[in-house]
Amino acid sequence: MDDQTIGRSAVSRVMPRPAREYGYVIDREGRIFHDGTEIVDPAVLRFFLRAMTRTAEDRYLVLCQGERNWFETYDTPFVVQRLRLTLAGGVLQNVELCFLGDYVEPLDPGTLETEADSVFCRVRHGVFRARFGRVAMQQLAPFLTDTATGAALLMRGILHPIRAA
């Protein structure tokens, strides 16, 4: 090896290559697109939702093997596609939130809130907001009731108020 080759090798160890960056768009229904093509691989979708972080600039980012994957969203990257409901004697016991890629989380009914015409809850240990999609809202609707203070979810025999954001 000559001195020039040794020098290049030392520089490459000291100065990391800039990370490759990719841009994705998440539409109102929660579908993820890259360059106009929808991402449909369940493992990739699940990874994105599990690994997503929010930057100090309030942008959504997933780091993967030195690559930066940026996400632009309608309002939130988490859109509940459907619900898995557990009933006992017609009483709602548990709700699991189902996202794209078969990513599933339990509903914390204490985090329910409304904004405009949408219902949201908190996911990923309260870090992110998730919006209920059309089908999920249809599944939840039979368990919603009006109270003197507004809408509430009746679950396990307990009314969980849905507060305004």
C-alpha positions as CSV (number, residue, x, y, z in Angstrom):
1,M,0.0,0.0,0.0
2,D,1.3,3.4,-0.8
3,D,1.0,6.6,1.3
4,Q,-1.9,7.9,-0.8
5,T,-4.0,4.7,-0.3
6,I,-3.2,4.8,3.4
7,G,-4.3,8.4,3.6
8,R,-7.6,7.8,1.8
9,S,-8.3,4.8,4.1
10,A,-7.7,6.9,7.2
11,V,-9.9,9.7,6.0
12,S,-12.8,7.3,5.2
13,R,-12.6,6.0,8.8
14,V,-12.6,9.5,10.3
15,M,-15.2,11.2,8.0
16,P,-18.4,9.1,7.7
17,R,-20.2,9.2,4.4
18,P,-23.3,11.3,4.4
19,A,-26.5,9.2,5.0
20,R,-28.8,8.5,2.1
21,E,-32.1,10.2,2.5
22,Y,-35.5,9.1,1.2
23,G,-38.9,10.8,1.3
24,Y,-42.2,9.2,1.9
25,V,-45.8,10.5,2.0
26,I,-48.5,9.2,4.3
27,D,-51.9,10.0,3.0
28,R,-55.1,10.6,4.9
29,E,-55.9,6.9,5.0
30,G,-52.5,6.0,6.4
31,R,-51.1,4.5,3.2
32,I,-47.3,5.1,2.7
33,F,-45.9,6.1,-0.7
34,H,-42.4,6.5,-2.1
35,D,-42.0,8.3,-5.4
36,G,-45.7,7.7,-6.1
37,T,-45.6,3.9,-5.4
38,E,-47.5,2.5,-2.4
39,I,-45.5,0.5,0.1
40,V,-47.4,-2.7,0.7
41,D,-44.9,-5.1,2.3
42,P,-46.2,-5.7,5.8
43,A,-42.8,-6.1,7.4
44,V,-41.6,-2.8,6.0
45,L,-44.8,-1.0,7.1
46,R,-44.6,-2.5,10.6
47,F,-40.9,-1.5,10.9
48,F,-41.7,2.1,9.9
49,L,-44.4,2.4,12.5
50,R,-42.3,0.8,15.2
51,A,-39.1,2.7,14.5
52,M,-40.6,6.2,13.8
53,T,-39.4,9.1,15.8
54,R,-40.2,12.8,15.9
55,T,-37.3,15.2,15.4
56,A,-36.9,18.5,17.3
57,E,-38.2,20.2,14.2
58,D,-41.4,18.2,14.5
59,R,-40.7,16.0,11.5
60,Y,-41.1,12.2,11.3
61,L,-38.0,10.1,10.8
62,V,-37.0,6.5,10.6
63,L,-33.4,5.6,10.7
64,C,-32.4,2.3,9.0
65,Q,-28.9,1.1,8.4
66,G,-27.5,4.6,8.2
67,E,-30.3,5.8,5.9
68,R,-32.7,8.6,6.8
69,N,-36.3,8.0,5.9
70,W,-38.4,11.2,6.2
71,F,-42.2,11.1,6.3
72,E,-44.7,13.9,5.3
73,T,-48.2,13.3,6.7
74,Y,-51.7,14.7,6.4
75,D,-51.9,15.0,10.2
76,T,-50.3,11.9,11.8
77,P,-48.4,8.9,10.5
78,F,-50.6,6.6,12.6
79,V,-54.0,5.9,11.2
80,V,-56.1,3.1,12.8
81,Q,-57.3,0.9,10.0
82,R,-59.6,-1.4,12.0
83,L,-60.2,-2.6,15.5
84,R,-60.2,-6.0,17.2
85,L,-62.9,-5.9,19.8
86,T,-63.3,-8.2,22.7
87,L,-66.9,-8.5,24.0
88,A,-68.3,-10.4,27.0
89,G,-72.1,-10.5,27.2
90,G,-72.4,-7.7,24.7
91,V,-70.1,-5.4,26.8
92,L,-66.9,-4.1,25.3
93,Q,-64.0,-5.4,27.3
94,N,-60.9,-4.6,25.2
95,V,-60.0,-2.8,22.0
96,E,-56.9,-3.4,19.9
97,L,-55.9,-0.8,17.3
98,C,-54.8,-2.3,14.0
99,F,-52.5,-0.3,11.7
100,L,-51.1,-1.1,8.3
101,G,-48.5,-3.9,8.3
102,D,-50.5,-5.7,11.0
103,Y,-49.0,-3.5,13.6
104,V,-51.3,-3.7,16.7
105,E,-51.5,-1.8,20.0
106,P,-54.1,-1.8,22.8
107,L,-56.3,1.2,23.1
108,D,-55.8,3.4,26.2
109,P,-59.4,4.8,26.4
110,G,-58.1,7.6,28.7
111,T,-56.3,9.2,25.7
112,L,-59.3,9.6,23.4
113,E,-59.9,13.1,22.0
114,T,-61.7,14.8,19.2
115,E,-60.4,17.4,16.8
116,A,-62.6,18.7,14.0
117,D,-64.4,15.7,12.7
118,S,-61.9,13.1,13.8
119,V,-61.2,10.9,16.8
120,F,-57.7,10.4,18.0
121,C,-55.9,8.5,20.7
122,R,-52.3,8.2,21.9
123,V,-50.0,5.3,20.8
124,R,-46.4,4.1,21.2
125,H,-46.5,4.8,25.0
126,G,-48.2,8.2,24.5
127,V,-45.6,9.6,22.1
128,F,-47.7,9.8,19.0
129,R,-51.3,10.6,18.1
130,A,-53.3,8.1,16.1
131,R,-56.4,9.0,14.1
132,F,-59.2,6.5,13.7
133,G,-59.9,5.8,10.1
134,R,-63.3,5.3,8.6
135,V,-63.7,1.6,9.2
136,A,-62.3,1.8,12.7
137,M,-64.8,4.6,13.5
138,Q,-67.6,2.4,12.2
139,Q,-66.5,-0.4,14.5
140,L,-66.2,2.0,17.5
141,A,-69.5,3.8,16.9
142,P,-71.8,1.3,18.6
143,F,-69.9,1.8,21.9
144,L,-70.0,5.6,21.9
145,T,-72.6,7.4,23.9
146,D,-73.6,11.0,24.6
147,T,-73.2,12.3,28.1
148,A,-74.0,15.7,29.7
149,T,-70.4,16.6,29.1
150,G,-70.0,15.2,25.6
151,A,-69.2,11.9,23.9
152,A,-67.8,8.9,25.8
153,L,-66.7,5.4,25.1
154,L,-68.5,2.7,27.2
155,M,-65.8,0.0,27.9
156,R,-65.9,-2.6,30.8
157,G,-69.0,-0.8,32.1
158,I,-67.0,2.5,32.5
159,L,-67.7,5.7,30.6
160,H,-64.4,7.1,29.2
161,P,-65.0,10.7,28.2
162,I,-63.7,11.8,24.8
163,R,-62.2,15.2,25.4
164,A,-61.8,18.0,22.9
165,A,-58.1,18.5,21.8
